[in-house]
């Protein structure tokens, strides 16, 4: 432990400072949101019954957070199979430490995971880039308009922590850990399965560099699908439908399709028709956000390939970007792109100060607006 602290002291202090500032900003927005001229919407806001947790934390479990807490208490209910088991299981595991206050358990897991993922992100970046660039990447990552979800009762922080840990272990040539963390990631979210082809490419590239390929290390990568396969087994045994996590998606609105694949250009066309044929309405700000984010991150993925950001990272990110769109919608994509870490690497590596300051300003304003909307009960992703 002393050696770890000595080797990482500066990184830990920097990451912890960013984390605390980010948390303070989030709390300020939380307390200020009722006083902003945005009427509170009811319907998908978390309301605690008993035992009571602090009321100012309730809105950290709005929308999907309600489902995760419900699953941790009672197991899967109707149509909740879209939510993978790892996160609610952890909430249940840590629940006794918070005297039955599962909301506090969920917030704890999300925020500790976020702190660890910031450290891992920094460490992963400096494998290939300078520490000064790692700091810029983390800052732009933290002020992204939807980054507040990392502090909510959602899977984003836990999942990305596992993904970054898996890649970092692979880069350190610790393939068993890469496989274990990858397996946990695929038990947390479906897109965790895309670590499998990404790590296969990483293993292959190591062989090209060293002139040999260790088959034992290759076998570790086959641990990645086990998380998803375990959930498929559970669904098959309990419900007789191994792919129920996909089949229940249409019940969550957004005109999702579970019976056929919708190609990306078709989804773009659908959104253009929505924008061109509907009257301007404040509720349609989310439609605009989804379209903007989908275009932005498609461009960032392509630019990251051109920039030469590590191919294995981009294999994972490309599949993780495309897979939600196959259901015919960009709904939730502004949140899903939080795990596309190479895109934030690209943004942080941009040298033009004027452009970078512009991005900081737009992202910061967006963070304030969408965090307040979420706290007030508006769906943003």
C-alpha positions in Angstrom: 0.0 0.0 0.0 2.9 2.4 0.8 4.5 1.7 -2.5 1.1 2.3 -4.3 0.7 5.6 -2.5 4.2 6.7 -3.3 3.9 5.9 -7.0 0.5 7.4 -7.4 0.3 10.2 -4.8 0.1 13.1 -7.3 -2.5 11.3 -9.4 -4.7 10.4 -6.4 -4.6 14.0 -5.1 -5.5 15.5 -8.5 -8.3 13.0 -9.1 -9.7 13.4 -5.6 -9.6 17.2 -6.0 -11.5 17.0 -9.3 -14.0 14.6 -7.7 -14.7 16.8 -4.7 -15.2 20.0 -6.9 -17.5 18.1 -9.2 -19.5 16.8 -6.2 -19.8 20.3 -4.7 -21.0 21.6 -8.0 -23.6 18.8 -8.3 -24.9 19.5 -4.8 -25.2 23.2 -5.5 -27.3 22.4 -8.7 -29.4 19.9 -6.7 -30.3 22.5 -4.0 -30.8 25.3 -6.5 -33.0 23.3 -9.0 -36.3 24.0 -7.1 -35.7 27.7 -7.3 -35.0 27.8 -11.1 -38.0 28.7 -13.2 -38.5 25.1 -14.4 -41.7 23.5 -13.0 -41.1 20.2 -11.4 -42.5 17.2 -13.3 -44.0 14.3 -11.4 -44.3 10.7 -12.4 -40.8 9.3 -12.6 -39.3 10.9 -9.5 -38.0 8.6 -6.8 -39.9 8.8 -3.5 -38.6 7.0 -0.4 -41.1 5.3 1.9 -39.1 3.8 4.8 -36.5 3.8 6.2 -36.0 7.4 5.2 -32.9 8.6 3.5 -32.1 12.4 3.2 -34.8 13.9 1.0 -32.3 16.0 -1.0 -30.8 12.7 -2.3 -34.0 11.3 -3.6 -33.8 12.8 -7.1 -30.5 11.0 -7.6 -32.6 7.9 -8.3 -35.1 9.4 -10.8 -36.2 7.3 -13.7 -34.0 4.2 -14.1 -32.8 4.5 -10.6 -36.2 3.6 -9.4 -36.0 0.2 -11.2 -32.5 -0.6 -9.9 -33.6 0.0 -6.3 -36.8 -2.0 -6.9 -34.9 -4.9 -8.3 -32.4 -4.9 -5.4 -35.4 -5.1 -2.9 -37.8 -7.5 -4.6 -36.0 -9.1 -7.5 -37.2 -8.7 -11.1 -40.7 -7.3 -11.7 -42.6 -7.0 -14.9 -40.5 -5.7 -17.9 -37.5 -5.0 -15.6 -35.3 -7.6 -17.3 -33.8 -4.9 -19.4 -31.7 -3.9 -16.4 -28.8 -6.3 -15.8 -28.2 -7.8 -12.4 -24.7 -6.7 -11.3 -25.6 -3.2 -10.1 -28.8 -4.1 -8.1 -27.0 -7.1 -6.6 -24.3 -4.8 -5.3 -26.9 -2.4 -3.9 -28.4 -5.3 -2.0 -25.0 -6.5 -0.8 -24.0 -3.1 0.6 -27.5 -2.3 1.9 -26.9 -3.6 5.5 -23.9 -1.1 5.9 -26.4 1.7 5.4 -29.0 0.3 7.8 -31.4 -0.7 5.0 -31.2 2.6 3.2 -30.7 1.1 -0.3 -30.7 4.6 -1.9 -27.6 5.4 0.1 -26.1 2.1 -0.9 -26.7 2.9 -4.6 -25.3 6.4 -4.3 -22.2 5.0 -2.5 -21.5 2.4 -5.2 -21.9 4.8 -8.0 -19.7 7.5 -6.5 -16.9 5.2 -5.2 -16.9 3.6 -8.7 -16.7 7.0 -10.3 -13.7 8.0 -8.1 -11.9 4.8 -9.0 -12.7 5.1 -12.7 -11.2 8.6 -12.8 -8.0 7.2 -11.4 -8.0 4.3 -13.9 -8.8 6.7 -16.7 -5.8 8.8 -15.8 -3.5 5.8 -15.5 -4.8 4.4 -18.9 -4.2 7.7 -20.7 -0.6 8.1 -19.4 0.3 4.7 -20.9 0.3 6.5 -24.3 0.2 10.2 -23.5 1.6 12.9 -21.2 0.3 13.6 -17.8 -0.6 17.2 -18.8 -2.8 15.7 -21.5 -4.4 13.2 -19.0 -5.4 16.1 -16.8 -7.1 17.9 -19.7 -8.9 14.8 -20.8 -10.3 14.2 -17.3 -11.5 17.8 -17.0 -13.4 17.7 -20.3 -14.8 14.3 -19.3 -16.1 15.7 -16.0 -17.8 18.8 -17.5 -19.6 16.8 -20.3 -23.3 17.8 -20.1 -24.5 14.4 -19.0 -21.6 13.4 -16.7 -23.8 14.0 -13.7 -25.2 10.5 -14.3 -22.0 9.1 -12.8 -23.2 10.4 -9.4 -26.7 9.0 -9.8 -28.2 5.6 -9.1 -27.3 4.4 -12.6 -24.8 1.8 -13.9 -22.6 4.3 -15.8 -19.9 4.7 -13.2 -19.7 1.0 -12.2 -19.7 -0.1 -15.8 -17.0 2.3 -17.0 -14.8 1.5 -14.0 -14.9 -2.2 -15.0 -14.2 -1.4 -18.7 -11.3 0.9 -17.9 -9.9 -1.6 -15.4 -10.1 -4.4 -18.0 -8.3 -2.3 -20.6 -5.7 -1.1 -18.1 -5.1 -4.7 -16.9 -4.6 -5.8 -20.5 -2.1 -2.9 -21.1 -0.2 -4.0 -18.0 -0.1 -7.6 -19.4 -2.4 -8.9 -16.6 -4.8 -10.8 -18.8 -6.6 -12.8 -16.1 -7.7 -9.5 -14.4 -8.6 -8.1 -17.8 -10.9 -11.1 -18.4 -12.4 -11.1 -14.9 -13.2 -7.4 -15.0 -14.6 -7.8 -18.5 -16.9 -10.6 -17.4 -18.2 -8.4 -14.6 -18.7 -5.6 -17.2 -20.9 -7.9 -19.4 -22.9 -8.8 -16.2 -23.5 -5.1 -15.7 -24.5 -3.9 -19.2 -25.0 -5.8 -22.5 -22.4 -3.7 -24.2 -19.8 -5.1 -21.9 -19.7 -8.0 -24.4 -17.9 -5.8 -26.8 -14.8 -5.9 -24.6 -14.4 -9.4 -26.1 -13.4 -8.4 -29.6 -11.6 -5.4 -28.3 -9.4 -7.5 -26.0 -8.9 -10.1 -28.7 -7.4 -7.4 -30.9 -5.3 -6.1 -28.0 -4.0 -9.6 -27.5 -3.3 -10.0 -31.2 -1.4 -6.7 -31.3 0.8 -7.8 -28.4 1.7 -10.9 -30.4 2.6 -8.8 -33.4 4.9 -6.6 -31.2 6.5 -9.5 -29.3 6.6 -12.0 -32.1 4.7 -14.6 -30.0 1.2 -15.1 -28.7 0.5 -16.6 -25.3 -2.5 -19.0 -25.6 -3.0 -19.0 -21.8 -3.6 -15.2 -21.9 -6.0 -15.7 -24.8 -8.1 -18.1 -22.7 -8.5 -15.3 -20.0 -10.3 -13.2 -22.6 -13.0 -15.9 -22.8 -14.0 -14.9 -19.3 -15.6 -11.7 -20.8 -18.8 -13.3 -22.2 -19.5 -15.3 -19.0 -21.3 -12.4 -17.3 -23.7 -12.0 -20.2 -24.1 -15.8 -20.5 -24.9 -16.1 -16.8 -27.7 -13.5 -17.2 -29.0 -15.3 -20.3 -29.0 -18.6 -18.3 -31.0 -16.9 -15.5 -33.6 -15.5 -17.9 -33.9 -18.9 -19.7 -34.4 -20.8 -16.4 -36.8 -18.3 -14.8 -38.8 -16.9 -17.8 -38.1 -19.3 -20.7 -36.7 -16.4 -22.7 -32.9 -16.1 -22.8 -33.1 -12.7 -24.6 -35.8 -11.2 -22.6 -33.5 -8.2 -21.8 -34.0 -7.2 -25.5 -37.6 -8.3 -25.9 -38.9 -6.0 -23.1 -37.3 -2.8 -24.6 -40.4 -1.7 -26.6 -42.3 -1.4 -23.2 -40.0 1.5 -22.3 -41.3 3.7 -25.1 -39.2 5.7 -27.6 -40.6 3.3 -30.3 -37.8 0.9 -29.7 -37.8 -2.2 -31.9 -36.8 -5.7 -30.6 -37.9 -7.7 -33.6 -35.8 -6.2 -36.4 -32.6 -4.3 -36.9 -32.8 -0.6 -37.8 -29.7 0.7 -39.6 -28.0 3.9 -38.5 -29.0 6.0 -41.6 -32.6 5.0 -41.0 -32.5 6.3 -37.4 -31.0 9.6 -38.7 -33.7 9.9 -41.2 -36.4 9.3 -38.6 -35.0 12.1 -36.4 -34.8 14.5 -39.2 -38.5 13.9 -40.0 -39.4 14.4 -36.4 -37.6 17.8 -36.3 -38.9 19.0 -39.6 -42.5 18.0 -39.1 -43.2 18.9 -35.5 -43.8 22.2 -33.9 -41.2 23.7 -31.6 -41.9 22.5 -28.0 -39.7 22.5 -24.9 -40.1 18.8 -24.6 -38.4 18.3 -27.9 -35.1 19.7 -26.6 -34.3 16.0 -25.8 -34.9 15.1 -29.4 -32.5 17.8 -30.5 -30.0 16.7 -27.8 -30.2 13.0 -29.0 -29.6 14.0 -32.6 -26.7 16.4 -31.8 -25.0 13.9 -29.5 -25.4 11.0 -32.1 -23.8 13.2 -34.8 -21.0 14.5 -32.5 -19.9 11.1 -31.2 -20.1 9.4 -34.6 -17.7 12.2 -35.8 -15.5 11.8 -32.7 -15.2 8.0 -33.2 -14.1 8.6 -36.9 -11.7 11.3 -35.9 -10.3 9.1 -33.1 -9.4 6.5 -35.7 -7.7 9.1 -37.8 -5.9 10.5 -34.7 -4.5 7.0 -34.1 -6.1 6.4 -30.7 -5.6 2.8 -29.7 -7.6 0.5 -32.0 -8.8 -1.8 -29.2 -10.5 1.1 -27.4 -12.2 2.2 -30.6 -13.4 -1.4 -31.4 -15.2 -1.4 -28.1 -16.5 2.2 -28.6 -17.7 1.6 -32.1 -19.8 -1.4 -31.2 -21.0 0.3 -28.0 -22.2 3.3 -30.0 -23.9 1.3 -32.7 -25.7 -1.3 -30.7 -28.3 0.9 -29.0 -29.2 2.5 -32.3 -30.1 -0.8 -33.9 -33.4 -0.6 -32.0 -34.4 2.4 -34.2 -33.8 5.3 -31.8 -31.1 7.5 -30.2 -33.1 7.6 -27.0 -30.7 7.5 -24.0 -27.7 7.9 -26.3 -26.6 11.1 -24.7 -26.1 9.0 -21.5 -24.8 5.9 -23.3 -21.9 7.9 -24.9 -20.4 8.5 -21.4 -18.7 5.1 -21.8 -17.0 6.1 -25.1 -13.8 7.1 -23.4 -11.7 7.4 -26.6 -13.9 10.3 -27.7 -13.1 12.2 -24.6 -9.4 11.4 -25.1 -9.7 12.9 -28.6 -11.3 16.1 -27.2 -8.7 16.4 -24.5 -5.8 16.0 -27.0 -7.0 19.0 -29.2 -4.3 21.6 -29.1 -6.3 24.7 -30.3 -6.9 26.7 -27.1 -9.8 28.8 -28.6 -11.7 25.7 -29.7 -11.0 23.9 -26.4 -12.3 26.9 -24.4 -15.4 26.9 -26.6 -16.0 23.2 -25.8 -15.5 23.9 -22.1 -18.1 26.7 -22.2 -20.7 24.7 -24.2 -20.2 21.6 -22.0 -20.3 23.5 -18.8 -23.6 25.3 -19.7 -25.1 22.0 -20.9 -24.1 20.3 -17.6 -26.0 23.0 -15.6 -29.1 22.9 -17.8 -29.5 19.1 -18.0 -28.6 18.4 -14.4 -31.3 20.8 -13.3 -33.8 19.3 -15.7 -33.0 15.8 -14.4 -33.3 16.9 -10.8 -36.7 18.5 -11.6 -38.1 15.3 -13.1 -37.4 15.8 -16.9 -36.2 12.9 -19.0 -32.8 13.9 -20.6 -31.3 10.5 -21.4 
